[in-house]
Amino acid sequence: MSRVPSSTYRLQVRESFDLDAARELLAYLDELGVGWVYLSPILEAHPGSDHGYDVVDPTRVDPARGGAEALARLSAEAHRRGMGVLVDIVPNHVGVESPATNGWWWDVLRHGRDSRFARFFDVDWAAGRGRILLPVVGDDDQPDAGGPIANLRLVDGLLGYHDHRFPLAPGTAGDGDDAQAVHERQHYRLVSWRAADDELDYRRFFAVNSLAGVRVEDRDVFEASHVEIARWFRERLVDGLRVDHPDGLRHPAAYLDDLADLTGSAWVVVEKILEPGEDLPARWSTSGTTGYEVLAMVDRVLVDPAGESALGALDERLRGGVPPWPELVRASKRHVADTILHAEVRRIAREIAVELDVVPDRAWRRPVEEVLVELLAAFPVYRSYLPEGREHLRQAAGAVRRDRPDLGGALELVLPLLEDRVRAPSLRFQQTSGMIMAKGVEDRAFYRWSRLTSLNEVGADPAEFSLAPVAFHAAMARRQAVAPEAMTTLSTHDTKRGEDVRARISVLAEDPDWWDSTLSGLLAAVPAPDEGFANLLWQAAIGAWPLSRDRLHGYAEKAMREAGDRTTWTEPDAAHEKAVHALVDAAYDDPAVVARLDAAAGRLAGPGWSNALAAKLLSLTVPGVPDVYQGSELWEQSLVDPDNRRPVDFGLRRRLLGAAGPVRPEGPADDGRAKLHVVRTALRLRRDRPDLFARYDPLTAAGAAAEHVLAFDRGGAVSVVTRLPVGLERRGGWGETRLDLPAGEWRDLLTDRPASPELGSLLADLPVALLVREDR
């Protein structure tokens, strides 16, 4: 049986915080109560990469991150302390931004299909007529498609284009040769950066041209790309793995089987996004997901359902009409499938043509590509894993039949191929649907829907406004029965807003009229070019307030370009962006705006911290293995990446650990020691008394304020949290509301005193409590 952590703590390892720095932090993490240290990708990444997901050499630990020796030192110290080591791995793709840094890619560019690494990459050689298309050419350097490329030259035996360097095939260059002529003899072709949307002939990670997909389903590729990972387990340096983006793999189930063989069935979790009601395939060799579905439920059980109508009406008024969420999702997915990911759609169409043995001329290709776009847009989950999930394909087909009867002929042509799990188009479609969902929803629709932005989170459905406690309990009881060793989380490197930003924003559902008035005042003080977007921006500002000007500017730029309705990354609208950035500057330069933001943050801080402590205790004590994202033992008020990968002040956290205690948080600038106390207490209990977390039993309360408490017994450890704190205050507090505790004498570990069933007494100091039986 594999070893399972009591908890994990995610660290972003990079050159400025390498594996030795992580090792030096282990004493603090041990004192905090952490079970395993959880490392971001540590294989050699593109030079200067802070995130590590652009691995260029999977055969060694990144020297810039400390190298193999530093990993050995960290592992030895962690194991000496009884801690485990979890590492994030990236099987789907490698980094190719600078070809010279990736030996496999360099060799393929140099030797083409004759390279011994050619089969490592998912390249459609026929589409490129035997050449890999590299979309790097700027608009000014090739005004006519296919024409000569300016700034192309031969440099030290290489082909140079500005700062780019590419290899030359043997025998393709001689003294005095023209660079353009030499370029035409290569196994690659430099093309306009705009060609990536339609013409790219290699699979990539989403729409990132610098991340090339690898064919890990090929046994040779698996072994070559996992040789270092195999060493980690052979030498017992690493205890478990987090698998990035399994939906991009051709055969995720088979890959996980191979990984189980390689690791000796170690604890493995997968970054899999489950839509509401969707289950992880039961046959996968994994302990479960990384926990986005739990994040969504924790957030929603703390949201007041009464605010849905008013906040929806506000967003409707500001935007001049908002389509229902499913329609917005479908339109957004259709757009990305028609634009930035259309090359992937065209590749599926080419594979269909091969299967049907037809010549894919324009008259044939157009309806086939169009029906593929519509199927991908209507697909209700990230992907299927045929035969599992065939009903999702049929559901999408039904939507296309209903809404696009003109495509009926093309639909009946392609559907049998997409349903056949061994056919190439079916496999390609499954690999593609997830990227369409991610780009269309997470990176587009989330920024066009401003009703209550704490709900616009990875793995969540913003149309699901709130979750009743009874439904939350049912879901957690099921998780205890089905996936008790899966991960739970509140913040990750991919979340759109840090956990405590969301906790504060969720308070708006309890006071929507106040928010309407506050937002109206902000819009009157500084008019916005897009009032619906301003709603999203000001929610982010008050959720993270106080924050620096540059952080809010960075968020504003990313949010408006991802939304893509007024400006985009590739076609920025300078006038619109200037107007949006003027809103940000007003938050720091206009006294009236500053005063409004200070007042709003001050009003929301108390109930926001209550929500934050409730969410944190829930995430740490519900079924599953809790993960603490780096630094989130104090208030986690980051915005979307790269903001959430900012350096963490661990010195501050070490100092505050000694002062942490049951002190009720005060004001927007509270230092977070109450949260640190909750995290330390819960993590230590999970580590030291795992026997107290063996089941899940809901607890009820009696009294006028019973709806404001959520509590459960994990088998000897009882969690009690406050929900809807604004409504509780309006009601006049807990009154005589009592919690129905199991028999026995109980002590609250957070206050270190006997626990009273009277909630007014139990939650007098903090809005949460963690109880254990005194006679155990």
C-alpha positions in Angstrom: 0.0 0.0 0.0 1.3 3.4 -0.9 2.2 6.0 1.7 -0.3 8.8 1.9 0.5 12.2 3.3 -1.4 13.8 6.1 -1.1 17.1 4.2 1.0 18.8 1.6 2.6 22.3 1.3 3.2 23.6 -2.2 6.4 25.4 -2.9 7.3 27.2 -6.1 10.9 26.2 -6.8 12.9 28.5 -9.0 16.4 29.9 -9.4 15.7 32.5 -6.7 14.2 29.9 -4.4 16.0 26.7 -5.2 15.9 23.2 -3.7 18.4 24.2 -1.0 16.2 27.1 0.0 13.2 24.7 0.2 15.3 22.4 2.4 16.0 25.2 4.8 12.3 25.8 5.1 11.6 22.3 6.2 12.0 23.1 9.9 9.3 25.7 9.7 7.0 23.4 7.7 7.6 20.7 10.2 6.6 23.0 13.1 3.6 24.1 11.1 2.4 20.5 11.0 3.0 19.8 7.2 3.1 16.1 6.2 4.8 16.4 2.8 6.6 19.1 1.0 5.1 19.5 -2.5 7.5 20.9 -5.1 6.6 22.6 -8.4 8.3 21.0 -11.5 12.0 20.6 -10.9 13.2 19.0 -14.2 15.4 21.3 -16.3 13.2 24.1 -17.6 13.7 26.9 -20.1 16.4 29.3 -18.8 14.8 31.9 -16.5 11.5 30.0 -16.2 9.8 30.8 -12.8 7.1 28.2 -13.2 8.9 25.2 -14.5 6.2 23.8 -16.8 8.4 24.4 -19.8 10.7 21.5 -19.3 13.5 21.3 -21.9 15.4 18.3 -20.5 13.4 15.7 -18.6 16.4 13.6 -17.9 17.8 15.7 -15.1 16.9 18.0 -12.2 17.3 21.6 -13.3 20.8 22.9 -12.3 19.3 26.3 -11.9 16.9 24.9 -9.2 19.8 23.2 -7.4 20.3 20.0 -9.4 20.3 16.4 -8.4 22.5 17.0 -5.4 20.2 19.6 -3.9 17.2 17.3 -4.4 19.1 14.5 -2.5 19.8 16.9 0.4 16.2 18.1 0.6 14.9 14.5 0.4 17.3 13.3 3.2 16.3 16.2 5.5 12.5 15.7 4.8 12.8 12.0 5.5 14.8 12.6 8.6 11.9 14.6 9.9 9.3 12.0 8.9 8.1 14.2 6.0 7.5 13.0 2.4 8.3 14.7 -0.9 5.7 15.2 -3.6 6.8 16.5 -7.1 4.8 18.0 -9.9 5.5 16.4 -13.2 4.6 17.5 -16.8 4.1 14.5 -19.1 2.1 16.3 -21.8 4.7 18.7 -23.4 8.2 20.1 -23.4 9.5 23.7 -23.8 10.7 24.6 -27.3 10.9 28.4 -27.1 14.7 28.3 -27.6 15.4 25.2 -29.7 19.0 25.0 -28.6 18.0 24.4 -25.0 16.0 21.3 -26.0 18.2 18.5 -27.4 15.2 16.5 -28.7 13.6 19.4 -30.5 16.9 20.7 -31.9 17.6 17.2 -33.4 14.2 17.0 -35.0 14.6 20.5 -36.5 18.0 19.5 -37.9 17.2 16.0 -39.2 13.4 16.2 -39.8 11.6 12.9 -40.0 15.0 11.1 -40.0 15.7 12.3 -36.5 15.7 9.5 -33.8 13.5 11.9 -31.8 11.0 12.5 -34.6 8.4 10.2 -33.2 8.7 11.8 -29.7 6.7 14.8 -31.0 3.1 14.9 -32.3 3.8 16.4 -35.7 1.6 16.2 -38.8 4.5 16.0 -41.3 2.1 15.7 -44.3 0.4 18.9 -43.4 3.7 20.8 -43.4 4.9 19.0 -46.5 7.7 17.4 -44.5 8.5 20.6 -42.6 7.7 21.8 -39.1 6.1 25.2 -39.2 7.6 27.6 -36.6 5.4 30.7 -36.1 8.0 33.3 -35.1 8.0 35.8 -38.0 6.9 39.3 -37.1 4.4 41.3 -39.3 7.1 43.8 -40.5 9.5 41.0 -41.6 7.2 39.2 -44.0 4.4 41.4 -45.3 3.5 38.8 -48.0 2.7 35.3 -46.8 5.3 32.9 -48.2 7.6 35.8 -49.4 11.1 36.5 -48.3 11.8 37.0 -44.6 13.6 40.1 -43.5 16.3 39.9 -40.9 17.1 36.3 -41.8 20.8 35.5 -41.8 23.5 32.8 -41.3 25.3 33.1 -37.9 28.1 30.8 -36.8 26.7 27.9 -38.8 23.1 28.5 -37.7 20.1 30.2 -39.2 19.4 33.4 -37.3 16.3 35.5 -37.2 16.6 38.4 -34.7 17.5 36.6 -31.4 16.3 33.2 -32.6 18.8 30.5 -33.6 17.9 27.4 -35.6 20.0 24.4 -36.7 20.9 23.6 -40.2 20.4 20.2 -41.8 23.7 18.6 -42.8 25.0 19.7 -46.2 22.4 22.6 -46.6 24.8 25.6 -46.4 27.9 26.6 -48.0 30.1 29.7 -48.3 28.3 32.6 -49.7 24.8 31.0 -49.6 21.9 33.2 -49.2 20.1 32.8 -45.9 16.7 32.7 -47.6 17.8 29.9 -49.9 19.3 28.0 -47.0 16.0 28.4 -45.1 14.1 26.7 -48.0 16.4 23.6 -47.6 15.5 23.0 -43.9 13.2 20.5 -42.2 11.3 23.5 -40.7 9.8 26.7 -42.1 9.7 30.0 -40.3 6.2 31.5 -40.8 4.2 34.4 -39.4 3.3 34.2 -35.8 -0.3 34.6 -37.0 -0.2 31.3 -38.9 -0.3 29.4 -35.6 -4.0 29.8 -35.3 -4.8 27.9 -38.5 -1.6 26.2 -39.9 0.4 24.9 -37.0 1.3 21.2 -37.7 2.5 20.1 -34.2 0.4 19.6 -31.1 1.0 22.1 -28.4 -0.1 22.9 -24.9 -3.4 24.9 -25.4 -2.4 27.9 -27.5 1.2 28.1 -26.3 3.4 27.6 -29.4 6.5 27.3 -27.3 5.2 24.2 -25.6 5.3 21.2 -27.9 3.2 18.1 -27.1 5.1 14.8 -26.7 3.8 11.3 -27.5 4.2 9.8 -24.1 1.9 7.0 -25.2 4.8 5.6 -27.1 6.8 3.3 -24.7 10.2 4.6 -25.9 9.0 8.2 -25.3 7.6 7.3 -21.9 10.9 5.7 -20.8 13.1 8.5 -22.2 11.0 11.2 -20.6 10.7 9.4 -17.2 14.2 8.2 -16.8 14.9 10.8 -14.1 11.5 10.3 -12.4 12.2 6.5 -12.3 15.5 7.2 -10.5 13.8 9.3 -7.9 11.7 6.3 -6.9 14.4 3.7 -7.3 16.6 5.7 -4.9 13.7 6.7 -2.7 14.2 10.4 -3.1 10.5 11.2 -3.9 7.4 9.7 -2.4 4.6 10.8 -4.7 3.6 12.8 -7.8 1.2 15.4 -9.0 0.5 14.9 -12.7 -0.1 18.1 -14.7 -2.8 18.2 -17.4 -3.5 14.4 -18.0 -6.3 15.5 -20.3 -3.7 16.4 -22.9 -2.5 12.8 -23.1 -3.7 10.3 -25.7 -4.4 7.6 -23.2 -4.5 9.0 -19.7 -5.5 5.7 -18.1 -2.7 3.7 -19.7 -0.2 6.5 -18.8 -1.3 6.2 -15.1 -0.9 2.5 -15.2 2.7 2.9 -16.6 3.4 5.5 -13.9 2.1 3.1 -11.2 4.5 0.4 -12.4 7.4 2.9 -12.5 6.7 4.3 -9.0 5.7 1.1 -7.2 2.1 2.4 -6.9 3.1 5.6 -5.1 0.6 8.2 -4.1 -0.3 10.0 -7.3 -2.9 12.8 -7.8 -4.0 14.3 -11.2 -4.8 17.8 -12.2 -8.2 16.9 -13.6 -11.1 19.4 -13.7 -14.4 17.8 -13.0 -17.6 19.5 -14.1 -20.5 19.4 -11.5 -21.8 15.9 -11.3 -18.8 14.4 -13.2 -16.7 11.6 -11.6 -13.1 10.7 -12.2 -12.8 7.5 -14.3 -12.9 4.7 -11.8 -10.2 2.7 -13.6 -7.5 5.3 -13.3 -4.5 4.3 -11.2 -4.6 7.4 -9.0 -5.8 8.5 -5.6 -7.8 11.2 -7.1 -7.7 14.8 -8.3 -5.9 17.8 -7.0 -9.2 19.1 -5.5 -10.7 21.9 -7.6 -14.1 20.4 -7.2 -13.8 20.7 -3.4 -12.6 24.3 -3.7 -15.9 25.0 -5.6 -18.0 23.4 -2.9 -16.3 25.1 0.0 -16.7 28.5 -1.6 -20.4 28.0 -2.4 -21.5 26.7 1.0 -20.4 30.1 2.4 -22.4 32.1 -0.2 -25.8 33.5 0.6 -28.3 32.3 -2.0 -30.5 35.3 -1.4 -28.0 37.6 -3.2 -28.2 35.8 -6.5 -31.1 37.7 -8.1 -29.9 41.2 -7.1 -26.3 40.6 -8.2 -27.4 39.1 -11.4 -29.7 42.1 -12.1 -26.8 44.4 -11.4 -24.5 42.7 -13.9 -27.3 42.5 -16.4 -27.8 46.3 -16.2 -24.1 47.1 -16.4 -23.5 45.0 -19.4 -26.7 45.8 -21.2 -27.7 42.1 -21.2 -25.8 39.0 -20.1 -26.5 35.7 -21.8 -27.1 32.7 -19.6 -23.9 31.1 -18.5 -24.2 28.0 -20.7 -24.7 30.2 -23.8 -21.7 32.3 -22.9 -19.6 29.2 -22.4 -20.7 27.8 -25.7 -20.1 31.0 -27.6 -16.7 31.4 -26.0 -15.6 27.9 -26.8 -16.8 28.3 -30.4 -14.7 31.5 -30.7 -11.5 29.9 -29.5 -12.1 26.8 -31.7 -12.6 29.1 -34.7 -9.5 31.3 -33.9 -6.6 30.5 -31.7 -7.1 26.8 -31.6 -8.4 26.3 -35.1 -5.2 24.5 -36.2 -6.2 21.7 -33.8 -9.7 21.5 -35.4 -8.2 21.4 -38.9 -5.9 18.5 -37.8 -8.9 16.5 -36.6 -10.5 17.2 -40.0 -7.4 16.0 -41.8 -7.4 12.7 -39.9 -11.1 12.2 -40.7 -10.2 12.7 -44.4 -7.6 10.0 -44.1 -10.0 7.6 -42.4 -12.6 8.2 -45.1 -10.1 8.2 -47.9 -11.3 11.4 -49.4 -9.5 14.4 -50.8 -10.1 17.2 -48.3 -10.8 20.1 -50.8 -12.4 23.3 -49.5 -16.0 22.2 -50.3 -15.5 19.0 -48.2 -13.3 20.6 -45.5 -15.5 23.6 -44.6 -18.6 21.8 -43.2 -16.5 19.1 -41.5 -14.4 21.8 -39.7 -17.5 23.7 -38.9 -19.3 20.7 -37.3 -16.2 19.9 -35.3 -16.2 23.4 -34.0 -19.8 23.1 -33.0 -19.3 19.7 -31.3 -16.3 21.1 -29.3 -18.3 24.2 -28.3 -21.2 22.1 -27.1 -19.1 19.4 -25.3 -20.3 19.6 -21.7 -17.1 18.4 -19.9 -13.4 18.8 -20.5 -13.1 15.4 -22.3 -14.3 11.9 -22.6 -12.2 8.7 -22.1 -14.0 6.4 -24.5 -15.8 4.2 -23.8 -16.5 6.3 -20.7 -18.1 9.6 -21.6 -19.7 8.6 -24.9 -22.9 10.1 -23.5 -21.2 13.5 -23.5 -20.4 13.3 -27.2 -23.9 12.3 -27.9 -25.2 15.2 -25.8 -23.0 17.6 -27.9 -24.3 16.0 -31.1 -27.9 16.5 -30.0 -27.2 20.2 -29.4 -25.7 20.5 -32.9 -28.7 18.7 -34.5 -31.0 21.1 -32.7 -29.2 24.3 -33.3 -27.4 23.7 -36.6 -29.6 21.4 -38.8 -27.7 22.7 -41.8 -24.7 20.7 -40.6 -26.7 17.4 -40.3 -24.9 15.8 -43.2 -21.4 16.6 -41.9 -22.4 15.5 -38.4 -23.5 12.1 -39.5 -20.3 11.8 -41.4 -17.9 12.5 -38.5 -19.9 11.2 -35.5 -19.2 7.4 -36.1 -15.5 8.1 -36.3 -15.5 10.3 -33.1 -17.4 7.5 -31.2 -14.9 4.8 -32.3 -12.3 4.9 -29.5 -9.5 3.4 -31.6 -9.8 5.7 -34.5 -7.3 8.6 -34.9 -10.0 11.3 -35.1 -11.6 10.1 -31.9 -8.3 10.1 -30.0 -7.5 13.6 -31.4 -10.9 14.9 -30.5 -10.5 13.7 -26.9 -7.1 15.4 -26.6 -8.5 18.7 -28.1 -11.8 19.2 -26.2 -10.1 19.9 -22.9 -8.0 22.7 -24.4 -11.1 24.3 -26.0 -12.9 24.2 -22.6 -9.9 25.6 -20.7 -9.3 28.5 -23.2 -13.0 29.2 -23.8 -14.1 29.1 -20.1 -11.2 29.7 -17.8 -9.4 32.2 -20.0 -12.4 34.0 -21.6 -15.9 33.5 -20.2 -14.6 33.9 -16.6 -13.7 37.5 -17.4 -17.0 38.3 -19.1 -19.2 37.2 -16.1 -19.2 39.6 -13.2 -22.2 38.6 -11.1 -20.1 37.4 -8.1 -16.5 36.8 -9.2 -15.5 34.7 -6.3 -17.4 31.9 -8.1 -15.4 32.4 -11.4 -12.8 29.8 -10.4 -11.0 26.9 -12.1 -13.1 23.8 -11.7 -16.2 25.6 -10.8 -19.4 26.6 -12.6 -20.2 30.3 -12.0 -23.9 29.6 -12.7 -24.0 27.5 -9.6 -24.4 30.4 -7.1 -24.5 28.6 -3.8 -24.6 25.2 -2.1 -26.9 24.3 0.7 -25.2 22.7 3.8 -27.2 19.5 3.3 -25.8 19.1 -0.2 -22.3 19.9 1.0 -22.5 17.2 3.6 -23.8 14.7 1.1 -20.9 15.5 -1.2 -18.3 15.2 1.5 -19.7 11.9 2.8 -19.5 10.6 -0.8 -15.9 11.8 -1.1 -15.0 10.0 2.1 -16.5 6.8 0.6 -15.0 7.2 -2.9 -11.9 9.3 -2.8 -10.6 9.8 0.8 -7.0 10.0 -0.4 -7.5 12.7 -3.1 -6.2 16.2 -2.6 -8.2 19.2 -1.4 -7.2 22.8 -2.0 -8.2 26.4 -1.8 -5.5 28.1 -3.8 -3.1 26.9 -6.5 -0.8 28.5 -9.1 -3.7 28.4 -11.5 -6.5 29.9 -9.4 -7.9 33.2 -10.7 -8.1 34.8 -7.2 -6.5 33.8 -4.0 -8.7 32.0 -1.4 -9.1 35.1 0.9 -9.9 37.4 -2.1 -12.7 35.1 -2.9 -13.8 34.9 0.8 -14.2 38.7 0.9 -15.9 39.0 -2.4 -18.4 36.4 -1.4 -19.7 38.7 1.3 -21.3 40.8 -1.5 -24.0 38.1 -1.8 -25.1 39.0 1.8 -25.3 42.8 1.0 -26.0 43.2 -2.8 -27.8 46.5 -2.4 -24.8 48.0 -0.6 -22.5 46.8 -3.4 -24.8 48.2 -6.0 -24.6 51.6 -4.3 -20.9 51.4 -3.7 -20.2 50.4 -7.3 -22.5 53.2 -8.6 -20.4 55.6 -6.5 -17.2 54.3 -8.0 -18.5 54.5 -11.5 -19.7 58.1 -10.9 -16.3 59.1 -9.5 -14.4 57.6 -12.4 -16.4 56.6 -15.5 -15.5 53.3 -17.0 -15.3 52.4 -20.7 -17.0 49.1 -19.9 -19.1 49.1 -16.7 -19.5 45.3 -16.7 -15.8 44.9 -16.7 -15.4 47.6 -14.1 -17.6 45.5 -11.8 -15.2 42.6 -12.2 -12.2 44.9 -11.7 -13.5 46.7 -8.6 -14.5 43.3 -7.0 -10.9 42.2 -7.5 -9.6 45.5 -6.0 -11.7 45.3 -2.8 -11.0 41.6 -2.5 -7.3 42.1 -2.4 -7.2 45.6 -0.8 -4.8 47.0 0.1 -2.6 46.0 -2.8 0.1 47.8 -4.8 -0.6 49.8 -7.9 1.5 47.6 -10.2 -0.3 44.5 -9.1 -3.7 45.9 -9.9 -2.5 47.2 -13.3 -1.1 43.8 -14.1 -4.5 42.2 -13.2 -6.4 44.7 -15.2 -4.3 44.1 -18.3 -4.6 40.4 -18.1 -8.3 40.4 -17.3 -9.4 42.7 -20.1 -7.2 40.9 -22.7 -8.4 37.5 -21.6 -12.0 38.7 -21.8 -11.3 39.5 -25.5 -14.4 41.6 -26.2 -12.8 45.0 -26.3 -9.1 44.3 -26.5 -6.9 41.2 -26.9 -3.3 40.0 -26.5 -2.7 40.0 -30.3 -4.8 43.1 -31.2 -4.7 45.4 -28.2 -6.9 48.5 -28.3 -4.7 51.2 -27.0 -7.5 53.7 -26.3 -9.6 51.2 -24.4 -6.7 49.9 -22.4 -5.6 53.4 -21.5 -9.1 54.1 -20.1 -9.1 50.9 -18.0 -5.7 51.7 -16.6 -7.0 55.2 -15.7 -9.5 53.4 -13.4 -6.6 51.7 -11.7 -4.6 54.9 -11.3 -7.7 56.6 -9.8 -7.7 53.9 -7.0 -4.4 55.4 -5.8 -4.5 59.1 -7.0 -8.2 60.2 -6.7 -9.0 60.9 -3.0 -12.7 60.2 -3.6 -12.0 56.8 -5.1 -9.4 55.9 -2.5 -11.9 56.8 0.3 -14.6 54.6 -1.3 -12.3 51.7 -1.7 -11.0 52.0 1.9 -14.5 52.2 3.2 -15.6 49.2 1.2 -12.7 47.1 2.2 -13.2 48.1 5.8 -16.8 47.1 5.8 -16.1 43.7 4.2 -12.9 42.9 6.1 -14.6 41.4 9.2 -17.1 39.1 7.5 -14.5 38.4 4.8 -12.0 37.1 7.4 -14.8 35.0 8.9 -15.4 33.4 5.6 -11.7 33.0 5.0 -11.2 31.1 8.3 -14.3 29.0 7.7 -13.1 28.1 4.2 -9.6 27.3 5.5 -10.7 25.0 8.3 -13.2 23.2 6.0 -10.4 22.6 3.4 -8.1 21.3 6.1 -10.5 18.9 7.7 -12.9 17.6 5.1 -12.2 14.2 3.5 -9.0 14.2 1.4 -5.4 15.3 1.8 -5.3 19.1 2.4 -2.8 21.1 0.4 -1.6 24.5 1.6 -0.4 26.7 -1.3 2.8 28.6 -0.4 2.2 31.4 2.0 -1.5 30.8 2.4 -1.1 30.0 6.1 -1.4 33.8 6.3 -4.0 35.8 4.2 -3.8 34.7 0.6 -4.9 37.8 -1.4 -3.1 37.1 -4.7 -4.8 37.7 -8.0 -4.3 35.6 -11.2 -0.8 34.4 -12.2 1.8 35.6 -12.3 0.7 37.6 -9.2 0.1 34.3 -7.3 3.7 33.3 -7.9 5.2 36.3 -6.1 8.0 35.5 -3.6 6.7 34.6 -0.2 8.0 36.3 3.0 8.8 33.1 5.0 10.7 35.2 7.6 7.5 36.9 8.5 5.7 33.6 8.8 8.4 32.1 11.0 8.2 35.2 13.3 4.4 35.1 13.5 4.2 31.4 14.2 5.3 32.1 17.8 2.6 34.8 18.1 -0.2 32.9 16.4 -3.3 32.5 18.5 -7.1 32.8 18.7 -7.2 36.6 18.1 -10.1 37.7 16.1 -8.9 39.4 12.8 -9.4 43.2 12.6 -9.4 45.4 9.6 -8.2 45.0 6.0 -4.6 45.1 7.0 -4.8 42.3 9.6 -1.5 40.3 9.8 -3.2 36.9 9.6 -2.0 35.4 12.8 -5.4 33.9 13.5 -5.3 32.1 10.2 -1.8 30.8 10.9 -3.1 29.5 14.2 -6.0 27.6 12.5 -3.7 26.2 9.9 -1.1 25.0 12.4 -3.6 23.5 14.7 -5.5 21.6 12.0 -2.3 20.4 10.2 -0.8 19.1 13.5 -4.0 17.3 14.4 -4.2 15.6 11.0 -0.5 14.6 11.2 -0.5 13.4 14.9 -4.0 11.9 15.1 -5.0 10.5 11.7 -7.4 8.1 13.6 -9.7 11.1 14.2 -10.3 11.6 10.5 -11.7 8.2 9.4 -15.3 9.0 8.6 -17.7 11.9 7.9 -20.9 12.6 9.9 -22.8 15.9 9.6 -23.8 17.6 12.8 -26.9 19.7 13.2 -27.8 22.7 15.4 -31.0 23.9 17.0 -32.1 27.5 17.4 -32.9 30.7 15.5 -29.4 31.0 14.0 -28.9 27.3 13.1 -28.5 28.1 9.3 -25.3 30.0 10.2 -23.3 27.1 11.4 -21.8 24.2 9.4 -20.3 21.3 11.5 -19.2 17.7 11.0 -17.5 14.9 12.9 -14.6 13.2 11.2 -14.5 10.4 13.7 -13.3 12.2 16.8 -12.4 15.6 15.3 -15.2 18.0 15.0 -15.1 21.1 12.8 -17.4 24.0 13.4 -17.5 27.1 11.1 -19.7 30.2 10.8 -21.4 30.8 7.5 -23.2 34.0 6.3 -21.6 36.3 9.1 -23.4 39.4 7.9 -26.8 37.8 8.3 -25.7 36.4 11.7 -24.9 39.9 12.9 -28.2 41.3 11.6 -30.0 38.6 13.5 -28.3 39.7 16.7 -25.8 36.9 17.0 -26.1 33.3 18.0 -28.6 33.8 20.8 -29.5 30.4 22.3 -28.5 28.4 19.2 -26.9 25.1 20.2 -24.8 22.6 18.4 -25.8 18.9 18.7 -22.4 17.6 19.7 -21.8 13.8 20.0 -21.7 12.4 23.5 -18.6 13.1 25.6 -16.5 15.9 26.9 -15.0 18.1 24.1 -12.2 20.7 24.0 -11.7 23.4 21.4 -8.0 23.1 20.3 -8.1 26.7 18.9 -8.9 28.3 22.2 -7.6 25.4 24.4 -10.7 25.3 26.6 -13.7 23.1 27.1 -16.2 23.3 24.3 -19.7 24.4 25.0 -22.5 23.4 22.7 -23.8 27.0 23.0 -22.5 28.5 19.8 -22.3 32.0 21.3 -19.8 30.7 23.8 -18.0 28.3 21.5 -17.4 30.9 18.8 -16.9 33.9 21.0 -13.2 34.4 20.1 -13.0 33.0 16.6 -15.7 32.2 13.9 -14.4 28.6 13.8 -13.7 25.8 16.2 -11.8 22.5 16.0 -12.9 20.1 18.7 -11.5 16.8 20.1 -12.8 14.5 22.8 -11.1 15.1 26.1 -11.4 11.5 27.2 -9.4 10.2 24.2 
